[in-house]
């Protein structure tokens, strides 16, 4: 708890005629004037000592190895990037232009160095496989005639068909003159995508750090001290800190050098961080081809009992005529040759580097003090 009293200026005025009214009335009691216009009011600390005209904290103006005065520092977190205009509690009801007028000036934006790269996940490939034909295309004409006068009817197997008997529909004799069997396919190996690739992880650190000048225009009792913004004026996340001279890696000062204030929390920040570390993309290279050949059988009924025709198909598929007057109700397939090939993964190698420049040491009071 602090209180405000008329300071030395008012005491001096007390000896002048007419000034006794001001002395008796206390600071700011003279009609038509306030303290700022008439005199400087002393802020009284809890221990009874004067804080001069400083409503914040009087701190040593000079600490060896550090810049003059105290600074406000905030390590940005998540998506919230707050600047100096967001540092003070009491300005939050003001619009942006008004806040800019009364907010502490910006000293600069710095960065915490990213941590060690998490490494690259080893690349992997799916296994190649032989895949049954996707189904048939039925033509009402002979030899799979697809001219405008003929009717084409799809007779598709379900996705992921394993060759078991299926009945996609029914094709009558008038529409069943021939059928084209889709080719078997050799499914190539593909890169396995991990749910959370390490290359996509956020590195530890790397956050932006806002630094603002915390010095107020008020005067402290001695010239050896400067007035800094008080801890109770700051929004959560902001701390009051000393900023070392450029490029210096110094130890945080003992409290006997800083008027009993414990600037004990050390933070190393950098003016420039370039992080190009990444992982090379994964790829899969075929090392042996697949050989696939299937026997596809068609049936009149829907349960694969009454055969119509059977054909051996490979990568080119095939066309076959139906028996005159027959119908199509089901089909099934079996492998004659099921020999998937092989492939080898490559990639997943770390590349790039982390470059840091213009180091700055910051020593902070614990948040809230």
C-alpha positions, 0 to 999 in steps of 0.5 A: 500500500502506498500513499501520496504526500506533498513533497519537499517542494510543498514544504518549501512553499509552506514558509511563503505567505499564502502557501499554508493553505496548500500545506494544510489542504494536502496535495492537489487540494488547491482549487483550480489546480492539481498536483502536476500543475502546482507541485510534485507529490511524493509517493510514500512507500509502505516502509515510510520512505519516499519514492519521489514522484514515481508511482511505479518502482525506482530501480538503479539507473545503471547496472554494469553490463546492462542497458540503462533502466528496465524493460518489459518482456513477454515471450509470445505463446500460441497464436497470441502475439501481443505488443507493447500496446497490450502490456498495461492493464489500465489501457485495455479499455482504450481504442488502439490509437489512444493506447499507442499514445500512452503505451511503453515504446517498443525496444525490439522483437527477438526470438528464443532459439529453437531446440534440437531438431526432433529428427526424421522419421525413417521412410517406409513404403506400402507393399506392392500387390496384385489386384483383381479386375474392377469388373466387366463391361457388357456389350449387346454386340459381338466382340465388345462392340461399343458402336452407337447402336449397341448397349453397354452395361457396367458389371462392376465388382465391389471395391477391394474385391477379393475374387469371391462370387459377387452378383453386381446385377442381372443382364438379360440375353438381349443385352448380353452379346459379349463382355470386356474384362478389365485388366488385373493391376499391380498396385505399386508401393507408395510412401507411408504417411505417418499420422504426425511426421516429425518434420512437421513437429514444432521445435522446442522454443523459437517463440517471438519475444517482445521487449518494450522500454519500461521507464516512466517520466516520473522522478525518483528521490535520487538521480541514481534511480529511474522510475519503471512501470510497476508490476501491478500495472502489467497484464499477465505474461509480462515481466520487468527485466534488465537487458544486457549490452549487445552480444554480452553473455553475462550473469544476472546481477545479485540483488545488492546491485539492484536495490534489493530486486531479484532479477534472477530469471535469465533468458537468452534471446536472439535478434535473428533466427534462421532455421532451415532444418528439415527432412528430405521427402520420402520416395519409393523405388521399384526394385522388382516388377510384379507379375499378376494373372487371374482366371475370371469366370462368369455365370448366368445365375446369381450364385456362380453355379451356371457357367457362361465363360471363363478367361485368363486376364493379365495386364491387358484385360480381354474381350469374350463373346457370350453364348447366344441366349445366355444371361449374366448374373454373377462372376468370380476370380482366382489368381493363377499368378500372384507375384507382387514385386518389391521396392525400396524407400529413400529419403528422410534425411536431415538437411539444413541448419540453425543460424543464430545471430545477435545474442541478447541476455535478459534477466527478469524479475519473477512475473508479478514482482 
